[in-house]
Amino acid sequence: MKIYVNKKGLIFIFNLLALIISFTLIIRYNGNLYTGFYEYINKIKVHSRNKMYKKFTEVNKLTYSPAVPKNIPNEKIVYLTFDDGPSSHGTPKILDILKKYDIKATFFVVGKYVEANPDVLRRIHSEGHKIANHSYSHSYNNCTNVEKLTKEIYKTEEVIKKILGIDHKNTVFRFPGGSNGKNKILKNAVEKNGFQYIDWNCLGNDSISKKLLSKEEIINSVKKTSQDLENVTILLHDSNSKTTTFEAVPEIIEYFLERKFKFLTIPDKIE
């Protein structure tokens, strides 16, 4: 059975719809079609962003069991972790904040950025923070088979030791994107090589899109995803572009201090 399409009819319908939309925007925005079109597109973007934010908040309110440090009896613990550094400007800003509050954090560093910012890595180390492995390239493709993943981990460790000295020890690794969805073969490979992989159970959602979330959105996400938890592992990012994360960190720290949480770094050995 053949279906015949009247092209002229389709063109007429398309032009009619375009005309209706144009008149609607002109009437709504006081005769300015350009402003109307811009506002309309912007509303679509905001709607999409809010939908994405809601989706990520709901998904990361954990529909899976994350690999995080276990509860410490009678203790309220928070592990503040930062991914994707060290960066030239972002990480120092985070370090300044942590120094002000006398808080220690865990930095999951990317090998290629360690090479680019060795002095920042030295500062992280000298100020008593935990340095953990987040792969060399942060390439998802390089973490899909055992051979590539192993190379990513060891190359990063070599880069770190070249800067901090061969005595530097670390056994903590975080998959780019987390362990959720990674197969058992990859997870077993990490453990067989003497590392333990760590996820999060709380996050600021500061990496869900190229467009920055506001400081308030990041703080609210941390509050929402940490609700009812007494053992909190927070995921944030210290890339140069995460300016609203830097603004949010002081309030996040104060939020947990007010609730009598103790800040710790991720231990090398998790029971």
C-alpha positions as CSV (number, residue, x, y, z in Angstrom):
1,M,0.0,0.0,0.0
2,K,1.5,3.3,-1.1
3,I,1.0,6.5,0.9
4,Y,1.0,9.7,-1.1
5,V,2.1,12.9,0.6
6,N,0.9,16.3,-0.7
7,K,4.1,18.3,-0.3
8,K,2.4,21.6,-1.1
9,G,-0.2,20.9,1.6
10,L,2.6,20.2,4.2
11,I,4.4,23.4,3.2
12,F,1.1,25.3,3.6
13,I,0.4,23.8,7.1
14,F,4.0,24.5,8.2
15,N,3.8,28.2,7.0
16,L,0.4,28.6,8.7
17,L,1.8,27.3,12.0
18,A,4.8,29.6,11.8
19,L,2.5,32.5,11.1
20,I,0.3,31.7,14.1
21,I,3.3,31.4,16.4
22,S,4.8,34.6,15.1
23,F,1.5,36.6,15.7
24,T,1.1,35.0,19.1
25,L,4.6,36.1,20.2
26,I,4.1,39.6,18.7
27,I,0.8,40.1,20.6
28,R,2.2,38.7,23.9
29,Y,5.5,40.7,23.8
30,N,4.1,44.1,22.7
31,G,4.9,43.8,19.0
32,N,8.6,42.7,19.4
33,L,8.9,39.4,17.5
34,Y,12.6,39.0,18.3
35,T,12.1,39.5,22.1
36,G,9.1,37.2,22.0
37,F,11.0,34.5,20.2
38,Y,14.0,34.8,22.5
39,E,11.8,34.6,25.6
40,Y,10.0,31.6,24.3
41,I,13.2,29.7,23.6
42,N,14.6,30.7,27.0
43,K,11.5,29.3,28.7
44,I,12.0,26.0,26.9
45,K,15.6,25.9,28.1
46,V,14.7,26.7,31.7
47,H,12.0,24.0,31.6
48,S,14.4,21.5,30.2
49,R,17.0,22.4,32.8
50,N,14.6,22.1,35.6
51,K,13.4,18.8,34.3
52,M,17.0,17.6,34.1
53,Y,17.7,18.9,37.6
54,K,14.7,17.0,39.0
55,K,15.7,13.9,37.2
56,F,19.2,13.9,38.5
57,T,18.1,14.7,42.0
58,E,15.7,11.8,42.0
59,V,18.1,9.4,40.4
60,N,21.0,10.3,42.7
61,K,18.8,10.1,45.7
62,L,20.0,6.7,45.2
63,T,18.1,4.1,43.3
64,Y,21.2,1.9,43.7
65,S,23.5,1.0,46.5
66,P,26.6,3.2,46.4
67,A,30.1,2.2,47.5
68,V,30.6,4.6,50.5
69,P,32.3,4.3,53.9
70,K,30.2,2.4,56.4
71,N,28.5,4.0,59.3
72,I,30.5,4.7,62.5
73,P,28.3,3.8,65.5
74,N,27.1,6.9,67.4
75,E,28.8,9.3,65.0
76,K,27.5,11.7,62.4
77,I,30.1,11.7,59.7
78,V,30.4,13.7,56.5
79,Y,33.0,13.1,53.8
80,L,33.4,16.2,51.6
81,T,34.8,15.1,48.2
82,F,35.8,17.0,45.1
83,D,36.2,15.5,41.6
84,D,38.0,16.5,38.4
85,G,40.8,18.6,39.7
86,P,43.3,19.9,40.5
87,S,42.5,23.1,38.7
88,S,44.6,26.3,38.5
89,H,42.0,28.6,40.1
90,G,39.1,26.5,41.4
91,T,41.0,24.1,43.7
92,P,42.9,26.9,45.4
93,K,39.6,28.7,46.1
94,I,38.2,25.5,47.7
95,L,41.5,25.1,49.7
96,D,41.1,28.6,51.0
97,I,37.6,27.9,52.2
98,L,38.6,24.6,53.8
99,K,41.5,26.3,55.6
100,K,39.2,28.9,57.0
101,Y,36.9,26.3,58.6
102,D,39.8,23.9,59.4
103,I,38.1,21.2,57.4
104,K,39.8,18.3,55.6
105,A,38.4,17.0,52.3
106,T,39.2,14.3,49.8
107,F,40.2,15.3,46.3
108,F,39.7,12.8,43.5
109,V,42.3,14.0,41.1
110,V,42.6,13.4,37.3
111,G,46.1,12.5,36.2
112,K,46.4,14.9,33.2
113,Y,45.3,17.8,35.5
114,V,47.8,16.8,38.1
115,E,50.5,17.1,35.4
116,A,49.2,20.6,34.5
117,N,48.9,21.8,38.1
118,P,51.6,20.2,40.2
119,D,51.9,23.1,42.7
120,V,48.2,22.8,43.4
121,L,48.6,19.1,44.1
122,R,51.5,19.9,46.5
123,R,49.3,22.4,48.3
124,I,46.4,19.8,48.7
125,H,48.9,17.4,50.2
126,S,50.7,19.9,52.4
127,E,47.5,21.1,54.0
128,G,46.5,17.6,55.0
129,H,43.8,16.6,52.6
130,K,43.3,13.2,51.1
131,I,44.4,12.7,47.5
132,A,42.6,9.9,45.7
133,N,42.5,8.6,42.1
134,H,39.9,9.6,39.5
135,S,41.7,8.1,36.4
136,Y,44.2,9.8,34.2
137,S,42.0,11.1,31.3
138,H,38.5,11.0,32.8
139,S,37.5,9.3,29.5
140,Y,34.5,7.1,29.9
141,N,35.7,5.0,27.0
142,N,39.0,4.3,28.7
143,C,37.1,2.8,31.7
144,T,35.2,0.2,29.8
145,N,37.7,-2.6,29.7
146,V,40.1,-3.9,32.3
147,E,43.4,-3.2,30.4
148,K,42.5,0.5,29.7
149,L,41.1,1.0,33.2
150,T,44.2,-0.4,34.9
151,K,46.5,1.8,32.8
152,E,44.4,4.8,33.7
153,I,44.7,4.1,37.4
154,Y,48.4,3.3,37.5
155,K,49.4,6.2,35.2
156,T,47.7,8.6,37.6
157,E,49.4,7.1,40.6
158,E,52.8,7.4,38.8
159,V,52.1,11.1,38.1
160,I,51.2,11.8,41.7
161,K,54.2,10.0,43.1
162,K,56.5,11.8,40.7
163,I,55.3,15.1,42.3
164,L,54.8,14.0,45.9
165,G,57.5,11.3,46.2
166,I,57.4,7.5,45.9
167,D,56.4,7.1,49.5
168,H,52.9,8.6,48.8
169,K,50.3,5.9,49.2
170,N,46.7,5.8,48.0
171,T,44.3,2.9,47.6
172,V,41.1,4.9,46.9
173,F,39.6,5.2,43.4
174,R,36.5,6.7,42.0
175,F,35.2,5.8,38.5
176,P,34.4,8.7,36.2
177,G,30.7,8.8,36.5
178,G,30.7,6.5,39.6
179,S,30.5,2.7,39.8
180,N,26.8,2.6,39.0
181,G,26.4,0.7,35.7
182,K,29.9,-0.6,35.7
183,N,30.1,-4.4,35.4
184,K,31.6,-6.7,38.0
185,I,34.7,-7.5,35.9
186,L,35.7,-3.8,36.1
187,K,34.9,-3.5,39.8
188,N,36.9,-6.7,40.5
189,A,39.8,-5.4,38.5
190,V,40.0,-2.3,40.6
191,E,40.0,-4.4,43.8
192,K,42.5,-7.0,42.5
193,N,44.9,-4.1,41.8
194,G,44.8,-3.1,45.5
195,F,42.3,-0.3,45.2
196,Q,38.8,0.3,46.5
197,Y,36.2,2.2,44.5
198,I,34.2,4.9,46.2
199,D,30.9,6.6,45.1
200,W,28.7,9.1,46.9
201,N,25.3,9.2,48.6
202,C,24.8,13.0,48.4
203,L,25.6,15.5,45.7
204,G,25.3,19.1,44.6
205,N,24.4,18.2,41.0
206,D,27.1,20.7,39.9
207,S,28.1,18.7,36.9
208,I,24.7,17.8,35.3
209,S,25.0,20.2,32.5
210,K,27.3,22.8,30.9
211,K,25.1,25.6,32.3
212,L,25.9,26.4,35.9
213,L,23.4,25.7,38.6
214,S,23.0,28.5,41.0
215,K,24.5,28.5,44.5
216,E,21.1,27.9,46.0
217,E,20.3,24.9,43.7
218,I,23.6,23.3,44.7
219,I,23.0,23.8,48.4
220,N,19.4,22.6,48.2
221,S,20.5,19.5,46.3
222,V,23.0,18.7,49.1
223,K,20.4,19.2,51.7
224,K,17.8,17.0,49.9
225,T,20.1,14.1,49.1
226,S,21.6,14.0,52.6
227,Q,18.2,14.0,54.3
228,D,18.0,11.4,57.0
229,L,21.6,10.3,56.5
230,E,24.2,10.1,59.3
231,N,26.9,8.9,57.1
232,V,27.2,11.4,54.2
233,T,29.6,11.3,51.2
234,I,29.2,14.5,49.2
235,L,30.1,14.8,45.6
236,L,31.2,18.2,44.4
237,H,33.6,19.5,41.7
238,D,36.6,21.8,41.8
239,S,37.1,22.6,38.1
240,N,37.7,26.2,37.3
241,S,34.3,26.7,35.8
242,K,32.4,25.6,38.9
243,T,32.2,29.2,40.3
244,T,28.8,28.6,42.0
245,T,30.2,25.5,43.8
246,F,32.9,27.7,45.4
247,E,30.1,30.0,46.6
248,A,28.1,27.1,48.0
249,V,30.8,25.3,49.9
250,P,30.9,27.6,53.0
251,E,27.1,27.2,53.5
252,I,27.3,23.5,53.0
253,I,30.1,23.2,55.6
254,E,28.1,25.4,58.1
255,Y,24.9,23.3,57.4
256,F,26.7,20.1,58.6
257,L,28.6,21.8,61.4
258,E,25.3,23.1,62.8
259,R,24.0,19.5,62.8
260,K,27.0,18.3,64.7
261,F,28.6,16.3,61.9
262,K,32.3,15.5,62.0
263,F,34.2,16.0,58.8
264,L,36.6,13.2,57.8
265,T,38.6,12.2,54.7
266,I,37.9,8.9,52.9
267,P,40.1,6.2,54.7
268,D,42.5,4.1,52.7
269,K,40.9,1.0,54.1
270,I,37.1,0.8,54.4
271,E,35.7,-2.0,56.5
